[in-house]
């Protein structure tokens, strides 16, 4: 019987994304100018067009949810023609960069920061060319942590993975079917002076037959492994202006906001999983 293990040897992150949401929908003229600048500026890192339908990070103004399988938008690029590791998505509402093959934070964030800064510079310049300003309302980060177990699953698999007393879990998952879903969200206050007072968290935790989504009787019968995905979106609202966030002090404000959101994600994961699993995926021992 199988126990749960992280998707990678030293971490559990299957996907990470970073997004900047605009206050106003960008008009078609700005989208065209910005898209041309982006394709030229990002050509070395993202030379290939992205297919029209993708699972991408989006920050909805009301719900803050990622829209799976939605139309990819006016500009979507990836680093490789097949099996990409990084993608970008630019729509009238937001710009995002996705990492589909996560390594470690000290490698991913500098790369994402560079892409965000170069891209927002292009978008801001396009706005100025059209006699408008680029206003930002939200910064979001999203992580999908994934754990896998061979079927049939050991009766101790969940207690070895999750803290049974975690406030983010329901006791029913430890006594019912191996397939379940927990969806929750909340708003709290940020301490960071670079952003407004609100921070939205949307946390989805789902178990499903690995490689067999969506869930069906046939997919259950055919599955060899059980997967659990911890999908956590954290969004800071009412952030500073583009100039203050990206240009002042070499983008120190951007670093500060994203670092706080990153730390909040780690804190939630520490509360969810056991001490042994924390050590296994590089989060260290719980305090």
KEKE-3310 file (N, C-alpha, C; in steps of 0.2 Angstrom, whole numbers, plus 5000, padded with zeros to 4 digits):
npx = (5004:5002:5011:5010:5020:5030:5029:5041:5058:5064:5055:5037:5031:5021:5017:5019:5014:5014:5006:5000:4988:4978:4970:4961:4953:4963:4963:4961:4970:4981:4984:4988:5000:5007:5008:5016:5028:5031:5033:5045:5053:5053:5058:5069:5067:5054:5050:5040:5023:5009:4997:4979:4970:4972:4977:4979:4985:4974:4968:4953:4943:4933:4932:4945:4950:4958:4955:4951:4955:4951:4949:4965:4969:4974:4989:5000:5013:5027:5042:5047:5044:5037:5031:5033:5042:5040:5028:5020:5006:4996:4983:4969:4966:4976:4993:5003:5015:5020:5026:5030:5038:5044:5058:5068:5064:5074:5079:5068:5060:5069:5070:5056:5054:5062:5055:5043:5046:5052:5041:5031:5036:5036:5022:5018:5024:5017:5005:5008:5011:4998:4993:4989:4989:4997:4989:4989:4980:4981:4992:4996:5001:5002:5002:5004:5005:5009:5005:5009:5002:5004:4991:4983:4979:4988:4981:4986:4991:4986:4986:5000:5003:4995:4991:4980:4973:4973:4967:4963:4958:4945:4938:4932:4939:4948:4941:4932:4928:4942:4942:4940:4936:4941:4936:4940:4940:4947:4948:4961:4972:4986:5003:5012:5019:5019:5008:4989:4977:4971:4971:4968:4965:4963:4960:4962:4960:4962:4958:4962:4961:4977:4982:4970:4959:4944:4935:4928:4918:4925:4938:4942:4943:4953:4964:4981:4987:4985:4982:4985:4981:4986:4981:4984:4980:4986:4982:4987:4979:4975:4988:5003:5007:5012:5025:5030:5031:5038:5049:5055:5068:5074:5064:5061:5049:5041:5048:5046:5032:5029:5038:5031:5019:5023:5029:5017:5011:5019:5017:5004:5005:5014:5005:4996:5002:5012:5025:5036:5034:5035:5049:5054:5051:5058:5054:5058:5058:5043:5039)
npy = (4994:5011:5026:5044:5055:5069:5078:5081:5077:5086:5095:5100:5107:5109:5118:5136:5153:5170:5186:5201:5213:5224:5240:5246:5239:5237:5246:5242:5247:5250:5237:5231:5239:5236:5222:5220:5225:5217:5204:5207:5210:5199:5189:5181:5173:5168:5162:5155:5153:5151:5138:5140:5137:5135:5130:5143:5156:5167:5183:5186:5200:5200:5187:5182:5170:5156:5153:5139:5131:5142:5154:5159:5172:5188:5188:5175:5166:5154:5145:5134:5124:5112:5104:5114:5124:5137:5150:5164:5176:5188:5199:5210:5213:5208:5203:5188:5176:5160:5146:5130:5120:5119:5124:5130:5143:5153:5153:5153:5165:5177:5175:5176:5189:5197:5195:5200:5214:5218:5216:5223:5236:5237:5237:5248:5258:5257:5261:5275:5279:5280:5290:5287:5280:5267:5258:5249:5236:5224:5211:5195:5179:5161:5144:5127:5114:5097:5080:5062:5045:5028:5017:5003:5015:5017:5015:5024:5034:5047:5053:5053:5063:5075:5086:5082:5091:5103:5119:5121:5110:5097:5085:5074:5070:5061:5050:5046:5043:5041:5050:5068:5085:5101:5118:5134:5152:5167:5184:5195:5205:5214:5217:5223:5239:5242:5239:5239:5236:5224:5206:5193:5176:5161:5144:5129:5111:5096:5078:5066:5054:5051:5058:5055:5065:5072:5067:5051:5035:5026:5032:5031:5017:5014:5020:5021:5028:5039:5057:5072:5088:5104:5119:5135:5152:5168:5185:5202:5217:5233:5239:5249:5262:5259:5265:5267:5254:5246:5254:5263:5263:5252:5242:5237:5238:5229:5217:5216:5214:5202:5193:5193:5188:5175:5170:5169:5159:5148:5147:5143:5130:5124:5123:5114:5102:5088:5088:5079:5079:5092:5094:5086:5092:5103:5114:5115:5112:5113:5127)
npz = (5000:4996:5002:5003:4993:4988:4973:4967:4971:4981:4984:4983:4973:4959:4950:4948:4948:4944:4944:4938:4940:4931:4933:4925:4910:4896:4881:4864:4855:4864:4868:4856:4853:4864:4864:4852:4857:4867:4861:4854:4865:4873:4866:4866:4878:4877:4864:4857:4851:4861:4863:4859:4870:4887:4904:4914:4925:4931:4937:4944:4945:4955:4961:4961:4956:4947:4930:4923:4907:4899:4886:4879:4877:4870:4868:4870:4875:4875:4882:4875:4861:4863:4878:4888:4900:4905:4903:4897:4899:4892:4894:4891:4905:4914:4917:4916:4922:4921:4929:4925:4928:4941:4951:4963:4975:4975:4962:4954:4957:4954:4940:4936:4941:4933:4920:4923:4926:4913:4905:4910:4908:4894:4893:4900:4892:4881:4885:4888:4875:4870:4877:4890:4907:4916:4927:4942:4951:4958:4965:4962:4968:4964:4969:4965:4974:4974:4978:4978:4978:4977:4972:4980:4993:5008:5024:5033:5025:5023:5037:5038:5029:5031:5044:5056:5064:5057:5053:5041:5035:5034:5045:5039:5028:5032:5036:5026:5009:4997:4988:4987:4990:4995:4997:4999:5005:5010:5017:5023:5034:5027:5033:5026:5020:5007:5001:5000:5013:5011:5009:4998:5000:4991:4993:4987:4989:4983:4980:4968:4954:4948:4933:4927:4927:4922:4937:4937:4936:4927:4927:4940:4941:4932:4937:4943:4953:4966:4967:4976:4976:4981:4979:4979:4979:4982:4984:4984:4987:4980:4977:4975:4964:4946:4944:4957:4961:4952:4948:4957:4969:4963:4961:4974:4981:4974:4976:4990:4992:4985:4991:5004:5001:4996:5008:5016:5009:5011:5025:5026:5020:5029:5040:5035:5032:5039:5051:5047:5033:5030:5032:5023:5011:5011:5019:5032:5050:5060:5070)
capx = (5000:5006:5010:5011:5027:5030:5030:5048:5062:5065:5049:5031:5027:5020:5017:5019:5012:5014:5002:4999:4981:4977:4964:4956:4954:4967:4960:4963:4976:4987:4985:4992:5006:5011:5010:5022:5034:5032:5035:5051:5057:5054:5059:5074:5065:5048:5050:5035:5016:5005:4990:4974:4967:4977:4976:4983:4984:4971:4965:4947:4942:4928:4933:4952:4951:4961:4950:4954:4953:4948:4953:4971:4969:4978:4996:5002:5020:5030:5049:5049:5038:5034:5033:5036:5043:5038:5023:5017:4999:4994:4976:4967:4965:4982:4999:5005:5021:5019:5032:5027:5043:5047:5064:5068:5062:5080:5080:5062:5058:5073:5068:5049:5054:5065:5050:5038:5049:5053:5035:5027:5039:5033:5015:5018:5026:5012:5000:5010:5010:4991:4991:4986:4994:4996:4987:4989:4976:4982:4998:4995:5005:4999:5006:5000:5009:5006:5008:5006:5003:5002:4985:4979:4983:4989:4976:4990:4994:4983:4989:5007:5004:4992:4990:4973:4970:4974:4961:4961:4955:4939:4939:4929:4943:4952:4936:4927:4931:4949:4941:4937:4938:4940:4937:4939:4944:4946:4952:4964:4975:4993:5007:5017:5017:5019:5001:4984:4976:4967:4975:4963:4968:4959:4964:4958:4963:4958:4961:4959:4965:4982:4982:4963:4954:4940:4934:4922:4919:4930:4945:4944:4945:4959:4970:4986:4990:4981:4985:4982:4984:4985:4981:4984:4981:4986:4982:4987:4975:4976:4995:5006:5007:5017:5031:5033:5032:5044:5055:5058:5073:5076:5059:5061:5043:5039:5051:5043:5025:5029:5041:5026:5014:5027:5029:5011:5009:5023:5014:4998:5007:5016:5000:4992:5006:5015:5032:5040:5033:5039:5056:5055:5050:5062:5051:5061:5054:5038:5041)
capy = (5000:5017:5033:5050:5058:5075:5077:5081:5074:5090:5100:5098:5112:5107:5124:5142:5158:5177:5190:5209:5214:5231:5243:5246:5235:5240:5246:5238:5251:5248:5229:5230:5241:5232:5215:5220:5227:5211:5199:5208:5211:5193:5184:5176:5169:5166:5163:5151:5155:5146:5136:5145:5135:5133:5132:5149:5160:5174:5186:5189:5206:5199:5181:5180:5163:5154:5151:5133:5130:5148:5157:5161:5179:5191:5186:5169:5163:5149:5145:5129:5122:5106:5103:5121:5125:5144:5153:5171:5177:5195:5200:5217:5213:5206:5199:5183:5172:5153:5141:5123:5115:5123:5122:5132:5150:5158:5152:5155:5172:5182:5174:5179:5196:5200:5195:5205:5221:5219:5216:5229:5242:5237:5239:5255:5262:5257:5266:5282:5281:5281:5295:5285:5278:5260:5258:5242:5235:5218:5207:5188:5173:5155:5138:5121:5108:5090:5074:5056:5039:5022:5014:5006:5019:5015:5018:5029:5039:5054:5056:5055:5069:5081:5087:5081:5096:5109:5123:5121:5103:5094:5078:5069:5067:5055:5044:5045:5041:5043:5056:5073:5092:5107:5124:5140:5158:5172:5190:5197:5211:5213:5221:5227:5245:5244:5237:5241:5232:5218:5201:5188:5169:5156:5138:5123:5105:5091:5072:5063:5049:5054:5057:5053:5070:5073:5061:5047:5028:5023:5035:5027:5010:5014:5024:5017:5032:5045:5063:5077:5095:5110:5125:5141:5159:5174:5191:5208:5222:5241:5240:5255:5264:5255:5268:5265:5247:5243:5259:5266:5258:5246:5237:5235:5237:5223:5211:5215:5212:5195:5189:5192:5183:5169:5168:5167:5152:5143:5147:5139:5124:5122:5122:5109:5095:5086:5090:5075:5081:5099:5093:5082:5096:5109:5119:5115:5109:5118:5131)
capz = (5000:4995:5005:4999:4992:4984:4966:4966:4976:4986:4984:4980:4969:4952:4946:4951:4944:4946:4940:4939:4937:4929:4936:4919:4904:4891:4875:4858:4853:4869:4867:4850:4854:4870:4861:4848:4861:4871:4857:4853:4871:4877:4861:4868:4883:4875:4857:4854:4852:4865:4860:4861:4876:4892:4911:4915:4931:4930:4944:4942:4950:4960:4964:4962:4954:4940:4926:4919:4900:4896:4880:4882:4876:4864:4868:4875:4873:4879:4881:4871:4856:4866:4885:4890:4907:4907:4899:4898:4896:4892:4892:4893:4912:4918:4914:4921:4920:4924:4929:4924:4930:4947:4954:4970:4975:4973:4955:4950:4958:4950:4933:4936:4942:4927:4915:4925:4925:4906:4902:4912:4905:4888:4893:4902:4887:4876:4888:4887:4868:4869:4881:4896:4912:4918:4934:4945:4957:4962:4963:4964:4967:4965:4969:4966:4977:4973:4982:4974:4982:4973:4974:4985:4997:5015:5029:5037:5020:5024:5043:5037:5025:5033:5051:5056:5067:5053:5053:5034:5033:5037:5048:5035:5023:5036:5037:5021:5002:4996:4983:4991:4988:5000:4993:5004:5004:5016:5017:5030:5033:5026:5037:5021:5019:5000:4998:5004:5019:5010:5005:4997:4999:4989:4994:4984:4990:4979:4978:4961:4951:4944:4925:4925:4928:4927:4940:4934:4938:4923:4928:4946:4940:4928:4940:4947:4958:4969:4968:4980:4974:4986:4975:4984:4976:4987:4980:4987:4984:4981:4977:4973:4956:4942:4945:4964:4962:4948:4946:4963:4973:4959:4962:4981:4983:4971:4980:4997:4991:4983:4997:5009:4998:4996:5015:5018:5006:5015:5032:5025:5019:5036:5044:5032:5032:5045:5052:5043:5026:5030:5032:5016:5005:5012:5023:5039:5055:5062:5076)
cpx = (5004:5005:5012:5018:5026:5032:5037:5052:5063:5060:5043:5027:5027:5020:5017:5018:5013:5010:5001:4992:4980:4970:4959:4958:4958:4964:4964:4970:4982:4989:4989:4999:5010:5013:5016:5028:5036:5035:5043:5056:5058:5056:5064:5072:5058:5047:5044:5028:5013:4999:4985:4970:4972:4974:4981:4980:4980:4968:4959:4946:4938:4930:4940:4954:4954:4955:4953:4951:4950:4952:4959:4972:4973:4985:4997:5008:5023:5038:5051:5043:5034:5036:5036:5037:5041:5033:5022:5010:4998:4987:4975:4967:4971:4987:5001:5011:5020:5025:5029:5032:5047:5053:5065:5067:5068:5081:5074:5060:5062:5071:5061:5050:5057:5059:5045:5040:5049:5046:5030:5030:5036:5025:5014:5019:5021:5006:5001:5009:5003:4988:4987:4991:4992:4995:4986:4984:4978:4989:4996:5000:5001:5003:5002:5005:5005:5010:5005:5007:5000:4995:4986:4983:4983:4984:4980:4993:4992:4986:4996:5008:5001:4991:4982:4969:4971:4967:4959:4958:4949:4941:4937:4934:4947:4947:4932:4931:4938:4948:4937:4939:4936:4941:4935:4943:4942:4950:4955:4968:4983:4997:5011:5014:5017:5012:4995:4982:4973:4972:4969:4967:4962:4962:4959:4963:4959:4962:4958:4964:4971:4982:4975:4958:4950:4938:4927:4924:4925:4937:4947:4946:4952:4965:4975:4989:4984:4985:4981:4985:4982:4986:4979:4985:4981:4987:4982:4983:4977:4984:4997:5006:5013:5024:5034:5034:5037:5050:5058:5062:5074:5071:5059:5054:5040:5042:5048:5036:5026:5032:5035:5021:5017:5027:5023:5009:5013:5020:5008:5000:5010:5011:4996:4996:5010:5022:5037:5040:5036:5046:5058:5055:5054:5059:5054:5056:5049:5041:5036)
cpy = (5006:5023:5039:5053:5064:5074:5077:5079:5079:5096:5097:5102:5110:5113:5130:5148:5165:5182:5197:5210:5222:5234:5244:5242:5239:5240:5243:5241:5249:5241:5228:5232:5237:5225:5215:5221:5220:5205:5200:5208:5204:5187:5179:5171:5165:5166:5159:5153:5149:5144:5140:5143:5132:5134:5137:5152:5166:5176:5190:5195:5205:5193:5179:5173:5162:5151:5145:5132:5136:5150:5160:5169:5182:5189:5181:5166:5158:5148:5140:5127:5117:5106:5109:5121:5132:5146:5160:5172:5184:5196:5208:5218:5212:5203:5194:5179:5166:5149:5134:5118:5119:5120:5124:5140:5154:5157:5155:5163:5177:5181:5178:5187:5200:5200:5200:5212:5222:5220:5222:5236:5242:5239:5246:5260:5263:5261:5273:5284:5283:5286:5293:5282:5271:5260:5250:5241:5229:5215:5200:5183:5167:5149:5132:5116:5102:5084:5068:5050:5034:5019:5006:5010:5016:5018:5024:5035:5046:5057:5057:5061:5075:5080:5087:5086:5103:5112:5123:5115:5101:5087:5073:5066:5061:5049:5042:5042:5044:5049:5061:5080:5097:5113:5130:5146:5163:5179:5192:5203:5210:5218:5225:5234:5247:5242:5240:5236:5225:5213:5195:5181:5165:5149:5132:5116:5100:5084:5069:5058:5052:5052:5055:5058:5071:5066:5057:5039:5025:5026:5032:5020:5009:5017:5019:5021:5037:5051:5068:5084:5100:5116:5131:5148:5164:5180:5197:5213:5229:5242:5247:5256:5259:5258:5266:5258:5244:5248:5261:5261:5252:5240:5234:5233:5230:5216:5210:5212:5204:5191:5188:5187:5176:5166:5165:5160:5147:5142:5142:5132:5120:5119:5116:5102:5094:5088:5086:5077:5088:5098:5090:5087:5103:5115:5120:5112:5115:5121:5129)
cpz = (5000:5000:5001:4999:4988:4977:4963:4972:4982:4987:4981:4975:4961:4947:4950:4946:4947:4941:4942:4936:4936:4932:4931:4914:4899:4885:4869:4856:4857:4868:4861:4851:4859:4867:4857:4852:4865:4867:4855:4859:4874:4872:4863:4873:4881:4868:4853:4856:4857:4862:4863:4868:4881:4899:4912:4922:4929:4937:4942:4948:4956:4964:4965:4960:4948:4936:4921:4912:4897:4890:4883:4881:4870:4863:4873:4872:4878:4877:4876:4867:4859:4873:4888:4898:4909:4901:4901:4895:4897:4889:4893:4901:4916:4913:4919:4918:4924:4923:4930:4927:4936:4949:4962:4969:4973:4966:4951:4951:4954:4943:4932:4936:4936:4921:4917:4924:4917:4903:4904:4910:4898:4888:4895:4896:4882:4878:4887:4880:4866:4874:4887:4901:4914:4925:4937:4951:4961:4960:4966:4963:4968:4965:4969:4968:4976:4976:4978:4979:4977:4976:4974:4990:5004:5019:5032:5032:5022:5031:5042:5033:5028:5041:5052:5060:5063:5052:5045:5031:5037:5039:5043:5030:5026:5037:5031:5015:5001:4991:4987:4988:4994:4996:4998:5002:5010:5014:5023:5028:5032:5031:5032:5020:5012:4997:5002:5009:5017:5006:5005:4996:4997:4989:4992:4986:4988:4979:4972:4959:4947:4937:4923:4926:4921:4931:4938:4936:4934:4925:4935:4945:4936:4931:4944:4953:4960:4970:4973:4978:4979:4981:4978:4980:4982:4983:4985:4983:4985:4982:4975:4966:4953:4944:4952:4964:4958:4947:4952:4967:4969:4960:4969:4983:4980:4975:4987:4997:4990:4988:5002:5007:4998:5003:5018:5015:5010:5022:5031:5024:5025:5040:5042:5033:5038:5045:5048:5036:5025:5029:5025:5010:5006:5016:5030:5044:5057:5069:5081)
residu = (UNK:UNK:UNK:UNK:UNK:UNK:UNK:UNK:UNK:UNK:UNK:UNK:UNK:UNK:UNK:UNK:UNK:UNK:UNK:UNK:UNK:UNK:UNK:UNK:UNK:UNK:UNK:UNK:UNK:UNK:UNK:UNK:UNK:UNK:UNK:UNK:UNK:UNK:UNK:UNK:UNK:UNK:UNK:UNK:UNK:UNK:UNK:UNK:UNK:UNK:UNK:UNK:UNK:UNK:UNK:UNK:UNK:UNK:UNK:UNK:UNK:UNK:UNK:UNK:UNK:UNK:UNK:UNK:UNK:UNK:UNK:UNK:UNK:UNK:UNK:UNK:UNK:UNK:UNK:UNK:UNK:UNK:UNK:UNK:UNK:UNK:UNK:UNK:UNK:UNK:UNK:UNK:UNK:UNK:UNK:UNK:UNK:UNK:UNK:UNK:UNK:UNK:UNK:UNK:UNK:UNK:UNK:UNK:UNK:UNK:UNK:UNK:UNK:UNK:UNK:UNK:UNK:UNK:UNK:UNK:UNK:UNK:UNK:UNK:UNK:UNK:UNK:UNK:UNK:UNK:UNK:UNK:UNK:UNK:UNK:UNK:UNK:UNK:UNK:UNK:UNK:UNK:UNK:UNK:UNK:UNK:UNK:UNK:UNK:UNK:UNK:UNK:UNK:UNK:UNK:UNK:UNK:UNK:UNK:UNK:UNK:UNK:UNK:UNK:UNK:UNK:UNK:UNK:UNK:UNK:UNK:UNK:UNK:UNK:UNK:UNK:UNK:UNK:UNK:UNK:UNK:UNK:UNK:UNK:UNK:UNK:UNK:UNK:UNK:UNK:UNK:UNK:UNK:UNK:UNK:UNK:UNK:UNK:UNK:UNK:UNK:UNK:UNK:UNK:UNK:UNK:UNK:UNK:UNK:UNK:UNK:UNK:UNK:UNK:UNK:UNK:UNK:UNK:UNK:UNK:UNK:UNK:UNK:UNK:UNK:UNK:UNK:UNK:UNK:UNK:UNK:UNK:UNK:UNK:UNK:UNK:UNK:UNK:UNK:UNK:UNK:UNK:UNK:UNK:UNK:UNK:UNK:UNK:UNK:UNK:UNK:UNK:UNK:UNK:UNK:UNK:UNK:UNK:UNK:UNK:UNK:UNK:UNK:UNK:UNK:UNK:UNK:UNK:UNK:UNK:UNK:UNK:UNK:UNK:UNK:UNK:UNK:UNK:UNK:UNK:UNK:UNK:UNK:UNK:UNK:UNK:UNK)
# end
